[in-house]
Amino acid sequence: MMFVIYLLKLKNNTMSNPKIIAEDWSLKPMMRSSSVWSHHKGHSGGYISDFKTVGQDVRIIGTKKQIYDLFCKMLNEEGWQIKDSWKADMKEEYVSLYKENNKKAVIISLI
């Protein structure tokens, strides 16, 4: 459902605008594989594999078209689903990161 809302937001805005923007995404939790070392597994220990739920907030820097393309890529490759999104304040350091990344969209993990 959020995907449809996100697409509608983008449709209402022109995607050809070259202006660099910052947008925050709150992603739906995902299951990720995880392993821990345990001394209880056999005499010499070993890894125990399991899954954990990971939620993540990220800040995306780029043009509207780059952000849309990145969303589609991350949906297909990583299974990202947006729970919520909002505009973030643009800072000069974000513009510097964007330029250092050859003017491609930048993902910043928020804690």
C-alpha positions as CSV (number, residue, x, y, z in Angstrom):
1,M,0.0,0.0,0.0
2,M,2.8,2.4,0.9
3,F,4.4,1.7,-2.5
4,V,1.2,2.9,-4.3
5,I,1.1,6.0,-2.1
6,Y,4.8,6.7,-2.8
7,L,4.2,6.4,-6.5
8,L,1.3,8.8,-6.3
9,K,3.5,11.3,-4.5
10,L,6.1,11.0,-7.2
11,K,3.5,11.3,-10.0
12,N,2.2,14.6,-8.6
13,N,5.8,15.9,-8.7
14,T,7.7,16.3,-11.9
15,M,10.4,13.7,-12.1
16,S,12.6,15.6,-14.5
17,N,13.5,18.2,-11.9
18,P,17.4,18.2,-11.5
19,K,17.2,19.7,-8.0
20,I,18.9,17.5,-5.3
21,I,16.6,16.6,-2.4
22,A,16.9,14.7,0.8
23,E,14.2,12.2,1.8
24,D,13.9,10.0,4.9
25,W,12.4,6.5,4.6
26,S,11.2,4.3,7.4
27,L,11.4,0.8,6.1
28,K,9.2,-2.1,7.1
29,P,11.0,-4.7,9.2
30,M,12.7,-7.5,7.2
31,M,14.0,-11.0,8.2
32,R,17.8,-11.3,7.8
33,S,20.0,-14.3,8.4
34,S,22.2,-14.1,11.4
35,S,24.7,-16.3,13.2
36,V,26.4,-16.2,16.5
37,W,29.4,-18.1,18.0
38,S,28.4,-20.4,20.8
39,H,30.7,-22.5,23.0
40,H,27.8,-24.9,23.7
41,K,27.8,-26.4,20.2
42,G,30.1,-29.4,20.5
43,H,33.4,-29.5,22.3
44,S,35.1,-26.7,20.3
45,G,32.0,-24.5,19.8
46,G,30.5,-23.4,16.6
47,Y,28.1,-21.0,14.8
48,I,24.4,-21.1,15.4
49,S,22.4,-19.7,12.5
50,D,19.0,-18.0,12.9
51,F,17.0,-15.1,11.6
52,K,16.4,-11.7,13.1
53,T,14.0,-8.9,12.3
54,V,15.7,-5.8,11.2
55,G,14.0,-2.4,10.9
56,Q,15.8,0.5,9.3
57,D,15.5,4.2,8.7
58,V,17.5,5.6,5.8
59,R,18.1,9.1,4.3
60,I,18.2,9.2,0.5
61,I,20.0,12.0,-1.3
62,G,19.5,12.6,-5.1
63,T,17.1,13.9,-7.7
64,K,13.4,12.8,-7.7
65,K,14.1,10.5,-10.6
66,Q,17.2,9.0,-9.0
67,I,15.3,8.4,-5.7
68,Y,12.5,6.7,-7.6
69,D,14.9,4.5,-9.6
70,L,16.8,3.6,-6.3
71,F,13.5,2.7,-4.7
72,C,12.6,0.3,-7.5
73,K,16.1,-1.2,-7.5
74,M,16.1,-1.8,-3.7
75,L,12.5,-3.2,-3.8
76,N,13.6,-5.8,-6.4
77,E,17.0,-6.6,-5.1
78,E,16.7,-6.2,-1.3
79,G,12.9,-6.4,-0.7
80,W,12.7,-2.9,0.8
81,Q,9.2,-1.7,1.5
82,I,8.6,1.8,2.7
83,K,6.5,2.1,5.9
84,D,6.6,6.0,5.8
85,S,8.6,8.7,4.0
86,W,9.1,12.4,4.5
87,K,11.2,15.3,3.3
88,A,14.5,16.0,5.2
89,D,16.4,19.2,5.4
90,M,19.1,19.5,2.8
91,K,22.6,20.1,4.2
92,E,25.8,21.1,2.4
93,E,27.5,17.9,3.5
94,Y,24.8,15.9,1.7
95,V,25.5,17.8,-1.6
96,S,29.2,17.0,-1.1
97,L,28.5,13.3,-0.6
98,Y,26.3,13.3,-3.7
99,K,29.1,14.9,-5.8
100,E,31.7,12.5,-4.4
101,N,29.4,9.6,-5.5
102,N,29.5,10.8,-9.1
103,K,26.1,12.5,-8.8
104,K,24.3,9.2,-8.1
105,A,21.8,8.7,-5.3
106,V,23.3,8.2,-1.8
107,I,21.9,6.1,1.0
108,I,22.7,7.2,4.6
109,S,21.7,4.8,7.4
110,L,19.9,6.6,10.3
111,I,20.2,5.3,13.8
